[in-house]
């Protein structure tokens, strides 16, 4: 589904430099991974690269499989083919933001259905089924402000899954939740992703929850370089 070799993203210079290095990463349908590492190590940067919203600076290989054909993502960035990147992003990827990112002027039903509407997908009952699976079916006619934090996160998960993406990314989706709600949201998110055979990458600071959920671990480690900058490296999964 997605293959990266020797991918690098750098920001800043000298003592303010931060570099993320991905020697090797293979994502396949059905895999469920936890992205772990200290605060500020680059978990969100890696998710943004995978979400095709951030361009790599260097890349030996950065391919996404689309309809069984590999697409060179690094070449799309180099050639400024933003429309093709946007098309891949909207069809193939679902993204759960840490803050939820729900639109306050839309009710829950419309928030969940947003990605499907933008893609011109017909109403096939997916919104209602996802709302039931993620336990927010009674909230469909409410606005986000009327929901609890846990309910808003479950709605965000439903929205990210509604268009049946092949890759689901989640940035600290349980960070604002108490342990009981965190475990519940994680379980519901992963079970639905599994039902859709989507590859799932979840950035989390809660390694205990990740182990409890049975996620394979992707670790980012950081070192201070001679120039005072930081290099963060993605290690293999455990």
C-alpha positions in Angstrom: 0.0 0.0 0.0 2.8 2.5 0.9 6.5 2.0 0.7 9.2 4.4 2.0 13.0 4.1 1.7 15.5 6.7 2.9 13.0 9.5 3.3 14.0 12.7 5.1 12.3 15.9 6.1 14.3 18.8 7.6 13.2 22.1 9.2 15.4 25.0 10.3 19.2 25.2 10.3 22.1 24.9 12.8 21.1 24.5 16.4 17.4 25.0 15.3 17.5 22.2 12.8 15.2 19.3 13.1 15.5 16.3 10.7 13.2 13.3 10.5 14.8 10.2 8.9 12.8 7.2 7.7 15.2 4.5 6.6 12.4 2.0 5.8 8.7 1.7 6.2 6.2 -0.6 4.6 2.5 -0.3 5.3 0.0 -3.0 4.1 -3.7 -3.5 4.4 -4.9 -4.6 7.8 -1.7 -3.6 9.7 -2.3 -1.7 13.0 0.7 0.3 14.3 1.4 2.6 17.2 3.8 5.4 16.5 5.6 6.2 19.8 8.4 8.5 21.0 9.1 11.4 23.3 7.1 14.7 22.9 8.4 16.7 20.0 10.2 13.8 18.3 8.3 14.1 15.1 5.3 11.8 15.3 3.0 14.5 13.8 5.6 15.2 11.1 5.6 11.6 10.1 1.8 11.4 10.0 1.7 14.5 7.8 4.2 12.9 5.4 2.0 9.7 5.2 -1.1 11.9 4.8 0.5 13.5 1.7 0.1 17.0 3.2 3.9 17.5 3.8 6.5 17.1 1.1 9.7 15.1 1.7 13.1 16.9 1.2 14.8 13.7 0.1 13.5 10.3 -0.9 15.0 7.2 -2.4 11.5 5.7 -2.6 8.0 7.1 -1.6 5.4 5.0 -3.4 1.6 4.7 -2.8 -0.3 1.8 -4.4 -3.3 3.2 -6.2 -5.6 0.7 -7.9 -2.7 -1.8 -7.9 -0.4 0.7 -9.6 2.5 2.3 -7.7 2.5 6.1 -7.6 5.7 8.0 -7.0 4.7 10.5 -4.3 8.1 12.3 -4.2 7.8 13.0 -8.0 4.3 14.4 -7.6 5.7 16.9 -5.0 8.6 17.8 -7.2 6.3 18.4 -10.2 3.9 20.4 -8.1 1.0 18.1 -9.0 -1.2 19.3 -6.2 -4.4 18.1 -7.8 -3.2 14.5 -8.0 -1.9 14.6 -4.4 -5.3 16.0 -3.3 -7.1 13.3 -5.2 -5.0 10.5 -3.6 -5.4 12.1 -0.2 -9.2 12.4 -0.4 -9.8 8.9 -1.7 -7.1 6.8 0.0 -6.5 8.4 3.4 -8.6 9.1 6.6 -7.1 11.4 9.3 -8.2 11.7 12.9 -6.8 14.9 14.3 -5.9 15.3 18.0 -8.4 18.1 18.4 -11.1 16.3 16.4 -11.4 19.0 13.8 -15.2 18.8 13.5 -17.1 21.6 11.8 -19.2 23.3 14.4 -21.9 24.5 12.0 -22.7 21.0 10.8 -24.5 18.4 12.8 -22.9 15.0 13.6 -24.5 13.3 10.6 -23.2 15.9 8.1 -19.7 15.9 9.8 -19.4 12.1 9.3 -20.8 12.3 5.8 -18.5 15.1 4.7 -15.7 13.1 3.1 -18.3 11.0 1.2 -20.1 14.1 -0.1 -16.9 15.7 -1.3 -16.1 12.5 -3.2 -19.6 12.3 -4.7 -20.4 8.9 -3.0 -24.0 7.9 -2.8 -25.9 7.4 0.4 -25.6 3.7 1.2 -26.2 3.7 4.9 -22.5 3.9 5.8 -23.0 7.0 8.0 -25.6 5.3 10.2 -23.7 2.0 10.4 -20.5 3.8 11.5 -22.4 5.9 14.0 -23.8 2.7 15.4 -20.5 0.9 15.5 -18.8 3.9 17.2 -21.7 4.4 19.6 -22.8 7.9 18.5 -26.0 7.0 16.6 -28.1 8.9 19.2 -26.0 12.1 18.5 -26.5 12.3 14.7 -28.8 15.3 14.8 -26.7 17.3 17.4 -24.0 19.8 16.8 -20.4 19.0 18.1 -20.7 21.5 20.9 -23.5 19.4 22.5 -21.2 16.3 22.7 -18.7 15.1 25.3 -15.0 15.0 24.4 -15.2 11.3 24.0 -18.2 11.5 21.7 -16.5 14.1 19.6 -13.5 11.9 19.2 -15.7 8.9 18.2 -17.5 11.2 15.6 -14.0 12.2 14.3 -13.1 8.5 13.9 -16.4 7.8 12.1 -15.7 10.8 9.7 -12.2 9.5 8.9 -13.6 6.0 8.1 -16.7 7.0 6.2 -15.2 7.0 2.7 -13.6 3.6 3.3 -9.9 4.8 3.2 -7.1 2.3 2.7 -4.9 4.2 5.2 -6.2 5.5 8.5 -4.0 8.0 10.5 -4.7 9.2 14.0 -2.8 11.8 15.9 -3.1 11.2 19.7 -6.8 10.4 19.3 -7.1 9.6 23.1 -4.9 12.3 24.6 -7.7 14.3 26.0 -9.6 11.4 27.4 -9.7 9.6 30.8 -8.2 6.1 30.8 -11.6 4.4 30.5 -12.8 6.5 27.6 -9.4 6.3 26.0 -9.5 2.5 26.0 -13.0 2.5 24.6 -12.3 5.0 21.8 -9.1 3.0 20.8 -11.0 -0.3 20.8 -13.8 1.1 18.7 -11.5 2.8 16.2 -9.3 -0.3 15.7 -12.2 -2.7 15.5 -13.8 -0.6 12.7 -10.5 -0.1 10.9 -10.0 -3.9 11.0 -13.5 -4.5 9.7 -12.7 -2.3 6.7 -9.2 -3.9 6.3 -7.6 -0.5 6.5 -4.0 0.0 7.5 -4.0 2.0 10.7 -1.1 4.2 12.1 -1.8 5.8 15.5 0.5 8.3 17.1 0.3 8.0 20.9 2.1 8.9 24.1 0.3 6.1 25.9 2.5 3.0 25.3 0.5 1.0 27.8 -2.7 1.6 25.9 -0.9 0.7 22.6 0.3 -2.6 24.1 -3.1 -3.3 25.5 -4.6 -2.7 22.1 -2.2 -5.2 20.5 -0.6 -2.6 18.2 2.9 -3.2 16.7 5.2 -0.4 17.7 7.1 2.1 15.5 9.6 4.0 17.6 11.1 7.4 16.9 14.4 8.1 18.6 16.2 11.4 18.8 19.9 12.4 19.0 21.6 15.8 19.3 24.1 16.3 16.5 27.4 18.2 16.5 25.8 21.3 15.0 23.3 21.4 17.9 20.4 20.3 15.7 18.3 17.1 16.3 18.0 14.1 14.1 15.0 11.8 14.7 15.0 8.3 13.2 12.2 5.9 12.7 13.1 2.4 13.9 11.5 -0.8 12.8 8.3 -2.2 14.3 8.2 -4.4 17.3 
